[in-house]
């Protein structure tokens, strides 16, 4: 499992990325045509949902439901103060699918670049 310091570092990176991603999508998407918005904002941020997904894939758990209910809601409760129900986190996963993919691609490409630059052939 990843240490708490590393979790904090990944969260900060994900939060910065989400702020940038939201600004870019707001800038380049079409504006609503005066219809009411019925979607309520989540109590859990996109960065937190992304972090939970990253932790799940690193954890070795095979079932996301068991990971979320046992690990996040019980053992990592001090890191995630505003946890939501399992059904709600599954709904939020869909909203962060694209940002999470782009975030992982960005992080992995930066790591690959750093590894290549530090290697001597």
QUICOR-V605777 format. One record per backbone hydrogen bond with DSSP energy under -1.0 kcal/mol. NH is the residue of the N-H (numbers start at 0). CO is the residue of the C=O. E is the energy in kcal/mol with one decimal. If there is no record, write none. Layout:
# QUICOR-V605777
NH;CO;E
NH;CO;E
This chain:
# QUICOR-V605777
6;2;-2.2
7;3;-2.3
8;4;-2.1
9;5;-2.7
10;6;-2.5
11;7;-2.3
12;8;-2.2
13;9;-2.8
14;10;-3.0
15;11;-2.4
16;12;-2.2
17;13;-2.6
18;14;-2.2
19;15;-2.0
20;16;-3.1
21;17;-2.9
22;18;-1.9
23;19;-2.3
24;20;-2.6
25;21;-2.2
26;22;-1.7
27;23;-2.0
28;24;-1.2
48;44;-1.9
49;45;-2.6
50;46;-2.3
51;47;-2.3
52;48;-2.1
53;49;-2.3
54;50;-2.8
55;51;-2.3
56;52;-1.9
57;53;-1.3
58;54;-1.1
66;62;-2.0
67;63;-3.0
68;64;-2.6
69;65;-2.5
70;66;-1.9
71;66;-1.6
72;67;-2.6
74;69;-1.1
75;70;-2.6
78;75;-1.4
79;75;-1.5
88;84;-2.2
89;85;-1.9
90;86;-1.5
91;87;-2.4
92;88;-1.6
95;91;-1.2
99;95;-2.6
100;96;-2.0
101;97;-2.4
102;98;-2.6
103;99;-2.7
104;100;-2.2
105;101;-2.4
106;102;-2.8
107;103;-3.0
108;104;-2.3
109;105;-2.1
110;106;-2.4
111;107;-2.5
112;108;-2.3
113;109;-2.4
114;110;-2.6
115;111;-2.6
116;112;-2.4
117;113;-1.7
118;114;-1.0
